Amino acid sequence: MQTWRLKGCIRCGGNVFIEHDAYGWYLACIQCGYHRELDIPVERRKQPAVEREEVGAGYTEEELLQTVASLPRG
């Protein structure tokens, strides 16, 4: 499941989406193609899914958005 952040690109100010694949989470801009891997701690995945509303790979949408918000702005 993708999570979108409007005007969240640090390069061009375009729209970005947060997604994961076999290698981990990443952020990508649909306007300029900027791509960045996100560092999300692995230990968060060990918590039971019943206690959390997961969007994918064991992370909540709030955790993903906090990670993106902590990225430096250009």
C-alpha positions in Angstrom: 0.0 0.0 0.0 1.3 3.4 -1.0 1.2 6.5 1.3 1.3 9.8 -0.5 2.7 13.1 0.7 1.7 16.1 -1.4 4.5 18.6 -2.1 6.9 16.5 -0.1 9.9 16.3 -2.4 13.0 18.0 -1.1 14.4 18.5 -4.7 11.4 19.9 -6.7 8.6 20.3 -4.2 6.5 17.7 -6.1 4.3 14.9 -4.8 6.0 11.8 -3.3 4.9 8.4 -2.3 6.2 6.0 0.3 6.4 2.4 -0.6 8.3 -0.8 0.3 9.8 -3.6 -1.6 12.1 -6.6 -0.8 14.9 -4.2 0.2 13.0 -1.9 2.6 11.0 1.4 2.6 11.7 4.2 0.1 10.3 7.6 -0.9 10.0 8.5 -4.5 8.9 11.7 -6.3 6.6 11.3 -9.3 7.5 14.6 -10.8 11.4 14.6 -10.8 12.2 11.0 -10.0 14.0 11.7 -6.7 14.4 8.5 -4.8 15.5 8.0 -1.2 15.7 4.9 1.1 14.1 5.4 4.5 15.8 4.1 7.6 13.0 2.5 9.7 14.1 0.4 12.7 13.7 -3.3 12.2 12.6 -4.0 15.8 9.3 -2.3 15.2 8.3 -5.2 13.0 8.3 -7.6 15.9 5.2 -6.0 17.6 2.0 -8.0 17.1 -0.1 -6.7 14.2 -3.3 -6.9 16.4 -2.2 -4.0 18.5 -1.4 -1.8 15.5 -3.1 -0.6 12.3 -0.4 -1.6 9.7 -0.1 -0.2 6.2 2.5 -2.8 5.2 5.6 -4.6 6.4 4.6 -4.0 10.0 4.6 -0.2 10.1 1.7 2.1 10.8 1.0 5.1 8.6 1.9 7.4 11.4 5.4 5.8 11.7 6.0 6.3 8.0 4.8 9.9 8.0 7.0 10.7 11.1 10.0 9.2 9.2 9.3 11.3 6.1 8.7 14.5 8.3 12.1 14.0 9.8 13.9 14.2 6.4 15.8 17.4 5.8 14.1 20.0 3.6 16.1 21.3 0.6 
